[in-house]
Amino acid sequence: MALRPLAFGARFVDKGRTVRVKAKAKDPKRYVVEVSRAGQKTRRREHASLGSAVKDFASAWRARLN
């Protein structure tokens, strides 16, 4: 099975909170999860695998409920 970098990203927006996952521009085999809120600094976390990036994305999205 061939391994290819993520060819697209994901972005969820709700009540001024945005969570994104995308391939890193300089190294497409690494992934970045960004969490931004209106009026606050954007938090970025890098991941070596798509699986861990998606888990972090889901965790960050669920955190909006608290």
Long-range contacts (C-beta under 8 A, 24 or more apart in sequence): 5-29, 6-31, 6-50, 10-57, 12-61, 14-64, 15-64, 17-64, 19-57, 19-60, 19-61, 19-64, 20-57, 21-53, 21-54, 21-56, 21-57, 33-57, 33-60, 35-60
